[in-house]
Amino acid sequence: MLGVLFGVATFIVMVNFMTGVNDFLDAAVFEGSPDLIISQKQDKNQVSEDLDLKLSSLENLDKIETTISASNNLKAYSKQVISPAIFISKHVQLPGALNGVYASAEQKLYDLDKRILSGEGFNSFIESNSIILGVSLAEKLMVNTGDSLKIIIPNGNEIKLKVTGVFSFGITTIDNVRTYVPAKMLQSLLEENELTTNIHIKLKDRNDISLKHSLLEKIKTINVEDWKDSNRTIVAGNKVRDVLTWSVSFSLLLVAGFGIYNIMNGTVIQKKKDIAVLKTIGYTKKDVVYIFLIQSLFIGLIGALLGVITGYAISYFISITPLKANDFIIVDTYPVNFKMIYYILGASFGIITTILAGYFPAKKASSVDPVIIIKDL
């Protein structure tokens, strides 16, 4: 029972923890970024270092929106006005970018309200001179909700904005650069009231990027970048982590299975005398095997149940353990999964392995002549 318990518990803890880390990273990165990004295709012959160069506005916007809306895989989309900017606080001056957005559309994309650490979300855009900052960027600028920032954009225009909210997506690469301001305010500041530089799209099924191909086929003047293009390193890392997770987890079960087999095999060998006695009083081979199968099933069931309980207890303890990771990941405790399928897999393997580990030695021992067994003893 202890052999089954430790095998099942170790598998559950390992797979809960490793898949928890994988899912957390995926959620933090992909939930906080668009699945498709549409931008205007640039003329390759156009080369300029002029800081006053106008931002490229999307052409055929109506046709783009019609194509997007016709997709059955569309979850939400949001038009963007993105511009370089200089952020000046009382203490710091930093280069960055302003994301001009339409509040209702952007909320459907990311549900910013649940990520707000202080202040308000897009409701604060009632005030046109509002800006919402990622938590890491706010720390760099040394500002809090209610403070003011001076913003200068490439055309020389400047404006004073009030910090009305601070958010966190849990990944510093997002929280360190992203800002939100009302699109209309930024368009006015750029002196281009109809400007749209990008469209961000969220898909129901992220792996189905047929909308990208449809857009590129119908509209030749745009670029469409999908989430795999934007996160090649992360996608490759996910594949490696998934393979590693299941390889390690099933290796643990395999090792535990051999251990259980050795234990059951030893038990059968120790019971050879009992087997001989049973056969001399009329028990058949099937009867002997059946007895050991009942024993194996009992050991497997109790061991698996205790293993599941122990695995859950250890996983829960890990999930409430504080974690400090300030440089890349913003998370309070270790991420752990508690998916039922992992408990079913662990328990099933423990029970099946134990039954097989009892069956094969018992079948072999039941075939031996009882006279030979007694003589050997």
C-alpha positions in Angstrom: 0.0 0.0 0.0 2.9 2.4 0.8 4.4 1.7 -2.6 1.2 2.5 -4.4 0.6 5.5 -2.1 4.0 7.1 -2.8 3.8 6.4 -6.5 0.4 7.9 -7.0 1.1 10.9 -4.7 4.4 11.7 -6.4 2.8 11.6 -9.8 -0.1 13.8 -8.8 2.2 16.4 -7.1 4.5 16.6 -10.0 1.9 16.8 -12.7 -0.2 19.3 -10.7 2.8 21.6 -10.1 4.4 21.4 -13.6 1.2 21.8 -15.5 0.2 24.6 -13.1 3.3 26.5 -14.0 2.8 25.9 -17.7 -0.9 27.1 -17.6 0.0 30.1 -15.5 2.6 31.2 -18.0 0.3 30.6 -20.9 -2.5 32.5 -19.3 -0.3 35.4 -18.3 1.2 35.8 -21.7 -1.6 34.9 -24.1 -4.6 36.3 -22.2 -2.7 39.6 -21.9 -1.9 39.8 -25.6 -3.9 39.6 -28.9 -4.2 36.5 -31.0 -4.0 38.5 -34.2 -2.5 42.0 -34.8 -3.4 43.9 -38.0 -1.2 46.7 -39.1 -0.7 48.7 -42.3 1.9 47.2 -44.8 4.8 49.5 -45.1 6.5 50.4 -48.4 9.9 48.7 -48.4 11.4 51.5 -50.4 10.3 54.1 -47.8 13.1 54.9 -45.5 13.0 57.8 -43.1 14.4 58.6 -39.7 12.2 61.7 -39.3 10.7 61.7 -35.8 7.7 63.7 -37.2 6.8 61.1 -39.7 3.1 60.4 -39.5 1.9 57.1 -38.1 0.6 54.7 -40.7 -3.2 54.5 -40.6 -5.0 51.4 -41.7 -6.5 51.6 -45.2 -9.7 49.8 -46.2 -10.9 49.9 -42.6 -14.5 49.1 -43.4 -13.5 46.1 -45.5 -11.2 44.9 -42.7 -14.0 45.2 -40.0 -16.5 43.4 -42.3 -14.1 40.5 -42.8 -13.4 40.3 -39.1 -17.1 40.4 -38.1 -17.9 37.6 -40.5 -15.6 35.1 -38.8 -17.3 32.4 -36.6 -14.1 32.2 -34.6 -14.2 35.8 -33.5 -14.3 36.5 -29.8 -13.6 40.3 -29.8 -11.6 42.9 -31.6 -10.5 46.4 -30.7 -9.2 49.3 -32.9 -6.0 50.9 -31.6 -4.1 54.1 -31.9 -0.5 53.4 -30.9 2.1 56.2 -30.8 5.6 56.6 -29.3 5.8 59.0 -26.4 8.0 60.4 -23.7 6.7 60.0 -20.1 7.8 62.6 -17.7 7.0 62.3 -14.0 8.3 64.4 -11.1 11.2 62.1 -10.7 11.8 60.2 -13.9 11.7 60.6 -17.7 11.2 57.5 -19.8 10.5 56.6 -23.5 7.5 54.5 -24.1 4.3 54.1 -26.1 0.7 55.2 -25.7 -2.1 52.7 -26.5 -5.2 54.7 -27.5 -8.2 52.4 -27.1 -12.0 52.4 -27.2 -12.9 51.4 -23.7 -15.9 49.0 -24.3 -14.1 47.1 -27.1 -10.8 46.8 -25.2 -12.6 45.6 -22.1 -14.1 42.7 -24.1 -10.6 41.9 -25.3 -8.8 41.6 -21.9 -11.4 42.2 -19.0 -9.0 44.8 -17.5 -11.3 45.4 -14.5 -10.2 42.1 -12.9 -6.5 43.1 -13.3 -6.8 46.5 -11.7 -4.5 46.9 -8.6 -5.5 50.4 -7.7 -7.8 53.1 -9.1 -10.3 52.3 -11.9 -10.3 50.6 -15.2 -11.7 51.9 -18.4 -14.6 53.6 -16.5 -12.0 56.3 -15.7 -12.0 57.3 -19.4 -15.0 59.4 -18.7 -12.2 61.9 -18.0 -10.5 62.4 -21.4 -7.1 63.2 -19.8 -6.7 59.8 -18.1 -4.0 57.2 -18.4 -3.9 53.7 -17.0 -0.4 52.2 -16.4 1.1 48.7 -16.0 2.3 48.2 -12.5 6.0 47.8 -13.4 5.9 51.0 -15.6 4.2 52.9 -12.7 7.0 51.8 -10.4 9.7 52.9 -12.8 8.0 56.3 -13.2 7.5 56.5 -9.4 3.8 57.3 -9.7 0.6 56.1 -8.1 -3.0 56.5 -8.8 -4.0 60.2 -8.7 -0.5 61.4 -9.7 0.1 63.3 -13.0 2.3 62.6 -16.0 3.5 64.9 -18.7 3.4 63.2 -22.1 5.2 64.4 -25.3 4.6 62.7 -28.6 6.7 62.8 -31.8 4.9 65.7 -33.4 5.9 67.9 -30.5 2.5 68.1 -28.9 2.3 67.6 -25.1 -0.4 66.9 -22.6 -0.7 66.4 -18.8 -2.5 63.2 -17.9 -3.8 61.9 -14.6 -3.0 58.3 -13.6 -6.5 56.9 -12.9 -5.5 53.2 -12.6 -2.7 50.7 -12.2 -3.1 47.2 -13.6 -1.1 43.9 -13.6 -1.2 41.0 -16.1 1.3 39.1 -14.0 4.1 39.3 -16.6 6.6 42.1 -16.4 7.2 42.2 -20.2 3.5 43.4 -20.4 3.3 45.4 -17.2 6.6 47.2 -18.0 5.4 48.8 -21.2 1.7 48.8 -21.6 -0.4 52.0 -21.2 -4.0 52.8 -22.0 -5.4 56.2 -22.9 -8.7 57.2 -24.6 -8.3 56.8 -28.4 -10.2 60.1 -29.2 -7.8 62.1 -26.9 -4.7 60.5 -28.6 -6.1 61.1 -32.1 -6.7 64.8 -31.2 -3.2 65.1 -29.8 -1.8 63.6 -33.0 -4.1 65.9 -35.0 -5.6 62.9 -36.9 -9.1 62.3 -35.9 -9.7 59.2 -38.0 -6.4 57.5 -37.2 -6.3 53.7 -36.6 -2.8 52.2 -36.5 -3.7 48.6 -35.4 -6.5 46.2 -34.8 -6.1 43.6 -32.0 -8.2 40.4 -32.2 -9.1 37.7 -29.8 -10.2 34.3 -31.1 -12.5 31.7 -29.5 -10.0 29.0 -30.6 -6.5 30.5 -30.6 -5.1 27.6 -32.7 -7.5 28.3 -35.5 -6.0 31.2 -37.4 -8.0 30.9 -40.6 -9.2 34.5 -40.1 -5.5 35.6 -40.7 -5.5 33.9 -44.1 -8.9 35.3 -45.0 -7.7 38.8 -44.2 -4.5 38.5 -46.1 -6.3 37.0 -49.1 -9.0 39.8 -49.3 -6.9 42.8 -48.3 -3.4 43.1 -49.8 -2.4 46.3 -48.1 -2.2 44.9 -44.5 0.1 42.8 -42.4 -1.5 40.2 -40.0 0.7 38.8 -37.2 -0.6 35.9 -35.2 0.2 34.9 -31.6 2.7 32.3 -32.7 4.6 34.8 -34.7 4.7 37.2 -31.8 5.7 34.5 -29.2 7.9 32.0 -31.1 10.2 31.5 -28.1 7.3 31.0 -25.7 5.6 28.6 -28.1 8.8 26.5 -28.5 9.3 26.6 -24.7 5.7 25.4 -24.1 6.3 22.3 -26.3 9.5 21.5 -24.5 7.9 22.0 -21.0 4.8 19.8 -22.0 7.1 17.0 -23.2 9.2 17.3 -20.1 6.2 17.4 -17.7 4.6 14.2 -19.0 7.9 12.4 -19.5 8.9 13.0 -15.9 5.5 12.2 -14.5 5.0 8.9 -16.4 8.6 8.0 -15.6 7.7 8.3 -11.9 4.7 6.1 -12.4 6.8 3.5 -14.3 9.4 3.4 -11.6 6.6 3.1 -9.0 5.0 0.3 -11.1 8.2 -1.8 -11.1 8.5 -1.3 -7.3 5.0 -2.5 -6.8 5.7 -5.5 -9.0 8.7 -6.4 -7.0 6.8 -6.1 -3.8 3.9 -8.3 -5.1 6.3 -10.8 -6.6 8.1 -11.1 -3.2 4.7 -11.6 -1.5 3.8 -14.5 -3.9 7.2 -16.2 -3.3 6.7 -15.9 0.4 3.3 -17.6 0.0 4.5 -20.6 -1.9 3.8 -22.9 1.0 0.3 -21.5 1.3 -0.3 -22.0 -2.4 0.9 -25.6 -2.1 -1.5 -26.3 0.8 -4.4 -24.7 -1.1 -3.8 -26.8 -4.2 -3.5 -30.0 -2.1 -7.0 -29.4 -0.6 -8.6 -28.9 -4.0 -8.1 -25.3 -5.1 -7.5 -24.8 -8.8 -5.1 -22.5 -10.6 -7.8 -20.0 -11.2 -8.8 -20.1 -7.5 -5.2 -19.3 -6.4 -4.9 -16.5 -9.0 -8.2 -15.1 -7.9 -7.1 -15.0 -4.2 -4.0 -12.9 -5.1 -6.1 -10.7 -7.5 -8.4 -9.9 -4.6 -5.4 -9.1 -2.4 -3.9 -6.9 -5.2 -7.1 -5.1 -5.8 -7.5 -4.3 -2.1 -3.9 -3.0 -1.9 -4.4 -1.0 -5.1 -7.7 0.6 -4.1 -6.5 1.5 -0.6 -3.1 2.6 -1.7 -4.5 4.7 -4.6 -7.1 6.4 -2.3 -4.4 7.3 0.2 -2.1 8.4 -2.6 -4.8 10.7 -4.0 -5.4 12.2 -0.6 -1.7 12.7 0.1 -1.1 14.1 -3.4 -3.9 16.6 -3.0 -2.7 17.6 0.5 0.9 18.2 -0.7 -0.3 20.1 -3.8 -2.5 22.3 -1.7 0.4 23.1 0.6 2.5 24.1 -2.4 -0.3 26.2 -3.8 -0.4 28.4 -0.6 3.4 28.7 -0.3 4.5 32.3 -0.9 6.6 32.9 -4.0 8.7 36.0 -4.6 9.6 36.5 -8.3 9.9 40.2 -9.0 11.9 40.2 -12.2 9.7 38.3 -14.7 6.6 36.8 -13.1 4.3 38.6 -10.7 2.7 35.9 -8.6 2.0 35.6 -4.9 2.1 31.8 -4.5 3.3 28.8 -6.5 0.8 28.0 -9.4 -0.7 24.5 -9.0 -3.3 22.7 -11.0 -6.1 20.7 -9.4 -7.6 19.0 -12.5 -9.6 15.9 -11.7 -8.2 14.0 -14.7 -4.7 13.9 -13.1 -6.1 12.3 -9.9 -8.0 9.8 -12.0 -4.9 9.0 -14.1 -2.8 8.5 -11.0 -5.3 6.3 -9.1 -6.1 4.2 -12.2 -2.4 3.6 -12.9 -1.9 2.6 -9.2 -4.8 0.1 -9.2 -4.1 -1.4 -12.6 -0.4 -1.7 -11.9 -1.0 -3.4 -8.6 -3.5 -5.9 -10.1 -1.1 -6.8 -12.9 1.8 -7.0 -10.5 -0.2 -9.6 -8.4 -1.6 -11.5 -11.4 1.5 -12.5 -13.2 3.6 -13.8 -10.2 0.4 -15.6 -8.9 -0.3 -17.2 -12.3 3.3 -18.4 -12.5 3.3 -19.8 -8.9 -0.1 -21.5 -9.3 1.2 -23.6 -12.2 3.9 -25.2 -10.1 3.3 -28.7 -8.7 2.5 -28.5 -5.0 4.7 -31.6 -4.3 7.7 -29.7 -5.7 6.9 -26.6 -3.7 6.7 -28.6 -0.4 9.8 -30.6 -1.3 11.8 -27.4 -1.9 10.6 -26.0 1.5 
